[in-house]
Amino acid sequence: MSELHQLRALVREFVDERDWDQFHTPKNLASALTVEAAELLEHFQWLQHGRLEELGQEKLAEVKHEMADVLVYLVRIADKLDVDLFAAVQEKMVLNREKYPAEQVRGDARKYYEYKK
């Protein structure tokens, strides 16, 4: 069993033990994921760069837990919509390689439509 499948099973078990599946619509889960992503961002809000050395151990632990919350909701949405996240990432990377050819965009952080063709 892959690690993503193990995560899905772990989250399913947690949800089932609490009878929360009834609340886990894709819309509700996407909303919750957005809230958790904002909570993750909050830890970096006033830092100059947000690098590891700016965080310190206590804040890093909080960031780690927010990252876990984001992942849990993402895994849960994928489970509810029967999306294989690993396959989705592979598919998206093919599209990204076409959209952002390395020889054209190396070292350039602009959006694909902003760089010269």
C-alpha positions in Angstrom: 0.0 0.0 0.0 1.4 3.4 -1.0 1.9 6.1 1.6 -0.9 8.2 0.1 -3.2 5.1 0.4 -2.1 4.8 4.0 -2.9 8.4 4.7 -6.3 8.0 3.1 -7.1 5.0 5.3 -5.9 6.8 8.4 -8.1 9.8 7.6 -11.1 7.6 6.8 -10.7 5.7 10.1 -10.6 9.0 12.0 -13.7 10.4 10.2 -15.6 7.1 10.5 -14.9 6.9 14.3 -16.6 10.3 14.7 -19.4 9.9 12.1 -18.2 13.0 10.2 -18.6 11.6 6.7 -22.0 13.2 6.5 -20.4 16.7 6.7 -17.5 15.9 4.3 -18.9 17.1 1.0 -16.3 18.2 -1.5 -17.5 21.8 -1.1 -17.2 21.7 2.7 -13.8 20.0 2.5 -12.5 22.6 -0.1 -13.7 25.3 2.2 -11.9 23.7 5.2 -8.8 23.3 3.2 -8.8 27.0 2.3 -9.1 27.9 6.0 -6.2 25.6 6.9 -4.1 27.1 4.1 -4.8 30.6 5.4 -3.8 29.4 8.9 -0.5 28.1 7.4 0.1 31.4 5.7 -0.5 33.3 8.9 2.7 32.0 10.4 4.7 33.6 7.6 2.7 36.9 7.5 5.2 39.3 8.9 8.5 37.4 8.3 10.9 38.9 5.8 11.4 35.6 3.8 9.8 32.9 5.8 12.9 30.7 5.8 13.5 28.0 8.3 15.9 30.1 10.4 13.2 32.8 10.8 10.7 30.4 12.2 12.3 28.9 15.2 11.4 25.5 16.7 8.1 26.4 18.2 6.7 28.2 15.1 8.1 25.4 12.9 6.1 22.8 14.9 2.9 25.0 14.4 3.7 25.2 10.7 4.1 21.5 10.5 0.7 20.9 12.1 -1.0 23.4 9.7 0.7 21.6 6.8 -0.7 18.3 8.0 -4.2 19.8 8.3 -3.9 21.0 4.6 -2.8 17.6 3.5 -5.5 15.8 5.5 -8.2 17.9 3.8 -6.7 17.4 0.4 -6.5 13.7 0.8 -10.1 13.7 2.0 -11.3 15.6 -1.0 -9.5 13.2 -3.3 -11.0 10.3 -1.5 -14.5 11.7 -1.8 -14.1 12.5 -5.5 -12.2 9.2 -6.2 -9.1 11.1 -7.5 -5.7 9.3 -7.4 -3.5 12.2 -6.2 -0.3 10.5 -7.4 -1.7 10.1 -10.9 -3.1 13.6 -10.9 0.3 15.1 -10.0 2.0 13.0 -12.8 -0.6 14.3 -15.3 -0.3 17.9 -14.1 3.5 17.8 -14.3 3.2 16.8 -18.0 1.0 19.8 -18.6 3.3 22.1 -16.6 6.3 21.0 -18.6 4.5 22.0 -21.8 3.4 25.3 -20.3 6.8 26.1 -18.8 9.5 24.7 -21.0 12.7 24.7 -18.9 14.9 26.2 -21.6 12.5 29.2 -21.8 11.7 29.9 -18.2 14.7 28.9 -16.2 15.2 31.5 -13.5 12.1 33.4 -14.5 9.2 33.4 -12.0 6.6 35.1 -14.2 3.4 33.3 -15.2 3.5 31.3 -18.5 1.6 34.0 -20.4 4.1 36.7 -19.4 7.4 35.3 -20.8 8.4 35.7 -24.4 7.6 32.8 -26.7 
